[in-house]
């Protein structure tokens, strides 16, 4: 990916790692300095993983690794070897919307949408361990997700709505009827 | 497509002894815990890395929280979220650690940041290092030639500099369980919640018996040196006296300013930081008192 001078070709060996992304196994050769973000986005094509700041400040690149929310820009690909990764692409089956996505649409939280993959996964991490969060818990869980359009207050509404959908057993929605 | 990321190799150890062997043989290895600090430093060019020693595989040996024989031992590779989910911080004596958890960076950084990394980073705004200072903690360093324990008050040498030798890794932090009628508090003051660095950080431990201050330890993010330190003179002044508003007022106005040198930078001025230190210390001591007496 990056341009490596010829004399350095042998210096950084390829390492083969296995990754389970969104339920599918991948074998991929990575360089030691490559981040999980680079591998997911540029080698495997999961462009739902966004690079914002590249230093763990903005929360755009977060993924769920073995059920834990991690910034993929601060996890080396070799460290992710053998782990299960969930990106926003794997949240709902093809043609369906997850309750979190539906709730964000219903509350009109989407503006430019760049932070959304991170926000959606952060909400999922929150709702997985706390199905009925309070305002304070939502604010803490989303404290790392920067949204420069400023949809923060709508996120809180959306999390409550998504929690309600999931409690009612409505986890997936048809994509076609998404916008009311 | 050209992406300019610094290139480096990674050494992945099999176990602790493999990591220690590699460290003793190679001078170019930089140990990395969670990576939330080091990877940023490498990317911004502050640290030049040739090979990074990834300590994450050692988590099977060095990630634990144990309470035995009156000592609390925390493995260096325990993540901050593991510490925050443990029973340890539910103990009212360690409520200060619960305060740390509430304001420690963001949830996803807590999942990768480690306790040992926070201590080893030797940054003035290291929340956990600050709490270990007031808990009179020790840092266990492992090398191929054996182990040694260093009191955390003597661990820091400068900004990002510690007494750790090149061939050593931080294996564990520990502290003695504090007596029953004591508690801790931690306050970080910043304009925002997520990713707060803090203009001023204060951690305090106090033991009260019949309203007499039996023991007190107070640490600030900086008292002149670029690493967290205790304010020994203020502690001595408070020790053995009866807890009262007048006593705290005297300590804040007459003792604390004499031993605290604050700096002015783009984030806050020295005057503001000193003033804030006084206010926060008072709040912390009152918080501890209410915690000991059964309040929140």
Interface residues (C-beta under 8 A of the other chain):
Chain A: X1 X2 X3 X4 X8 X11 X12 X13 X31 X32 X33 X34 X35 X38 X42 X54 X55 X56 X57 X59 X62 X68 X69 X70 X71 X74 X75 X76 X78 X79 X122 X125 X139 X140 X141 X143 X144
Chain B: X1 X2 X3 X4 X5 X6 X7 X8 X9 X10 X12 X34 X35 X36 X39 X40 X43 X44 X54 X56 X81 X102 X105 X106 X107 X108 X109 X111 X112 X193 X194 X195
